[in-house]
Amino acid sequence: MDMINNIQAEILENLGRFAYLTVSQLQRLTGKSLGYLREQLASLSHRKYIKSYHIDRPGKAENMYYLTASGRDVLLDNEKCFADDIRLPKGIPLVLRDYNHRRNFIDMHIALYKYLTEHNVNVPVFLTYFDKQGNNRTAHNLEAKTKISLGDELFYIPDGIMITQVEQIRKLYLIELYNGKDTLRVINQLSKHVKAIALGTASKKFNIQANPIVLCVFEHDSNKTSVVKRLQDNERVTAMNELFFFATLEKVHTECGKSFETIHKKQLVFT
């Protein structure tokens, strides 16, 4: 009988939760040494429970590991999680230009997950832009699970959607991770969130009465500063300023619970 040791089970569970992980991200989650993790990943790869994308690009770029169908079966057979909770990529190739964004988004997801679980906040739903539903080969209806209607057959795709629950209170979060320093692109994206909030489409999609909260995370502090300054003069956003929160990726890593603020410096309280 093939045996899965405790750390290998933990690796599979984390891949089922986050979809894609590098060795350094797994180290952050497990606390194990890089050398030991590489040995365990090699064993799981040899038995075809996981695969990886090799990233061929200048500079340091770690491979991204993900579950196979066999790896998912191991989780299901051992009742570690339910089928709907397991993230199994649909075989769609990783686009090279998305590598940094996806890695940073998963870094942010890990930080949020660790902070919220440590503070007894349940997260029944966490969807990402690379979570897909449908099938392009037969039904031609493949789409991101984070797709939000803007009316008149228009839509947009937030990077992430999170629902938290504390006792009977459920909150809906729409999440964006901004790489680079393009302020105008961020402003244009946030205008879609303003429209979706006004239409109530995100709240209706997830059957939550309250308006969603928009979390904006920036790779560069200078980009965050520029965006916040522009938004302070934007009447459409200032009218909803209690729903928009901004943070840098670095601060989400180091002080997640204190990292998000409105344009007027009001701090977000998750609980």
Beta strands, then each sheet from edge to edge (+ up, - down):
strand 1: 50-53
strand 2: 64-67
strand 3: 122-128
strand 4: 132-133
strand 5: 143-144
strand 6: 148-151
strand 7: 154-156
strand 8: 160-166
strand 9: 169-178
strand 10: 213-218
strand 11: 244-248
sheet 1: 1+ 2-
sheet 2: 3+ 8- 9+ 10+ 11+
sheet 3: 4+ 5-
sheet 4: 6+ 7-
end
